[in-house]
Amino acid sequence: MTGTEPSGRGPDIRIARITPAQLSAYKTLRDEALRLHPDAFDADIESEQARPPESYLGRLGLGETRGGSFLLGAWLGQELIGMIGLERQTQTKLRHSAELNSMMVRPEHTGHGVGLKLIEAAIGEARQALGLEQVVLRVSTSSQSAIRLYERAGFQGCGVLPHAIKLVDKGGQVRYFDKLTMVLIL
């Protein structure tokens, strides 16, 4: 989905696939997401910070002939203010499924419908992929606003993995976060 999407509230947000030339902006936003929300992502900021932007080239799905793998960005002018990814499973028996991931909207732009636009655009692209039947995601159970957002987009919870994320702070304090698996049948 490309083009300008009127929001009804404030400036227009353009949702479009992220291109190789925009991977630097993607990495900057991804690093911010990992720093701000360590419980929401499987990756950690310490490991990911050292990766160069071009290391995410595979996430663009450029070689995926059947579709179902991509990164989308939400753009306000030239600024990347949100992102979402979809990664199609590669194993033959799992190719009917893809994982929604890397969802992030900059804090100053939340509450304006940007997240829902990103999710709806990703679902629209997923529905165009040959043979793709379902989209799965995992969200921290502590993030009730994200869960409600995914539910508004049509996802349903189907199970909780306890202690899915383990965070250890510099003082050795351990915190666990459960993850809710949600699915949308296309």
URUR-V749066 format. One record per residue. N is the residue number from 0. RES is the residue in three letters. PHI is phi as a letter, one per 40 degrees, with the letter a starting at -180 (NA if undefined). PSI is psi as a letter, one per 20 degrees, with the letter a starting at -180 (NA if undefined). OMEGA is omega as a letter, one per 40 degrees, with the letter a starting at -180 (* if undefined). Layout:
n={N;N}
res={RES;RES}
phi={PHI;PHI}
psi={PSI;PSI}
omega={OMEGA;OMEGA}
//
This chain:
n={0;1;2;3;4;5;6;7;8;9;10;11;12;13;14;15;16;17;18;19;20;21;22;23;24;25;26;27;28;29;30;31;32;33;34;35;36;37;38;39;40;41;42;43;44;45;46;47;48;49;50;51;52;53;54;55;56;57;58;59;60;61;62;63;64;65;66;67;68;69;70;71;72;73;74;75;76;77;78;79;80;81;82;83;84;85;86;87;88;89;90;91;92;93;94;95;96;97;98;99;100;101;102;103;104;105;106;107;108;109;110;111;112;113;114;115;116;117;118;119;120;121;122;123;124;125;126;127;128;129;130;131;132;133;134;135;136;137;138;139;140;141;142;143;144;145;146;147;148;149;150;151;152;153;154;155;156;157;158;159;160;161;162;163;164;165;166;167;168;169;170;171;172;173;174;175;176;177;178;179;180;181;182;183;184;185}
res={MET;THR;GLY;THR;GLU;PRO;SER;GLY;ARG;GLY;PRO;ASP;ILE;ARG;ILE;ALA;ARG;ILE;THR;PRO;ALA;GLN;LEU;SER;ALA;TYR;LYS;THR;LEU;ARG;ASP;GLU;ALA;LEU;ARG;LEU;HIS;PRO;ASP;ALA;PHE;ASP;ALA;ASP;ILE;GLU;SER;GLU;GLN;ALA;ARG;PRO;PRO;GLU;SER;TYR;LEU;GLY;ARG;LEU;GLY;LEU;GLY;GLU;THR;ARG;GLY;GLY;SER;PHE;LEU;LEU;GLY;ALA;TRP;LEU;GLY;GLN;GLU;LEU;ILE;GLY;MET;ILE;GLY;LEU;GLU;ARG;GLN;THR;GLN;THR;LYS;LEU;ARG;HIS;SER;ALA;GLU;LEU;ASN;SER;MET;MET;VAL;ARG;PRO;GLU;HIS;THR;GLY;HIS;GLY;VAL;GLY;LEU;LYS;LEU;ILE;GLU;ALA;ALA;ILE;GLY;GLU;ALA;ARG;GLN;ALA;LEU;GLY;LEU;GLU;GLN;VAL;VAL;LEU;ARG;VAL;SER;THR;SER;SER;GLN;SER;ALA;ILE;ARG;LEU;TYR;GLU;ARG;ALA;GLY;PHE;GLN;GLY;CYS;GLY;VAL;LEU;PRO;HIS;ALA;ILE;LYS;LEU;VAL;ASP;LYS;GLY;GLY;GLN;VAL;ARG;TYR;PHE;ASP;LYS;LEU;THR;MET;VAL;LEU;ILE;LEU}
phi={NA;b;h;c;b;c;c;g;b;g;c;c;b;b;b;a;c;c;b;d;c;b;c;c;c;c;c;c;c;c;c;c;c;c;c;c;b;c;c;c;b;c;c;b;c;c;c;c;d;c;c;c;d;c;c;c;d;c;c;c;g;c;c;c;c;c;g;h;b;a;b;b;b;b;b;b;g;c;c;c;b;a;a;a;b;b;b;c;c;b;c;d;c;b;c;c;b;b;b;c;a;f;c;a;b;d;d;c;b;c;g;b;g;c;c;c;c;c;c;c;c;c;c;d;c;c;c;c;c;c;g;c;b;a;b;b;a;b;b;c;c;c;c;c;c;c;c;c;c;c;c;d;c;h;c;b;c;b;i;b;b;c;f;c;b;b;b;b;c;c;c;g;c;b;b;b;b;c;b;c;c;b;b;b;c;c}
psi={p;r;r;p;o;p;i;i;o;a;q;q;p;p;p;q;q;p;r;h;i;j;h;g;h;g;g;g;h;g;h;g;g;h;g;h;m;h;i;i;q;h;q;q;h;g;h;h;h;i;p;q;h;i;i;j;h;h;i;i;k;h;j;o;h;i;r;j;p;r;p;q;q;p;p;o;c;j;p;o;i;r;q;q;q;p;o;q;q;h;q;g;i;i;i;i;q;q;p;p;a;k;p;p;p;p;h;i;j;q;j;j;j;g;g;h;g;g;g;h;g;g;g;g;g;h;i;i;p;p;j;p;h;q;p;q;r;p;q;p;h;i;m;h;h;g;g;h;g;h;g;h;i;i;q;p;q;j;q;p;o;q;k;h;p;o;p;o;r;h;j;j;p;p;p;q;p;q;p;p;p;q;q;o;p;NA}
omega={i;i;a;a;i;a;a;i;i;a;i;i;i;i;a;i;i;a;i;a;a;a;i;i;i;a;i;i;i;i;i;i;a;i;a;a;a;a;a;a;i;a;i;a;a;a;a;a;a;a;i;a;a;i;i;a;a;a;a;i;a;a;a;a;a;a;i;i;a;i;i;i;i;a;i;a;i;a;i;a;i;a;i;i;i;i;i;i;a;a;a;a;a;a;i;a;i;i;i;a;i;i;i;i;i;a;a;a;i;i;a;i;a;a;i;i;i;a;a;i;i;i;i;i;a;a;i;a;a;i;i;a;a;i;a;i;i;a;i;a;i;a;a;i;i;i;i;i;i;i;i;i;i;i;i;i;i;i;a;i;a;i;a;i;i;i;i;a;a;i;i;i;a;i;i;i;i;i;i;i;i;a;i;i;a;*}
//
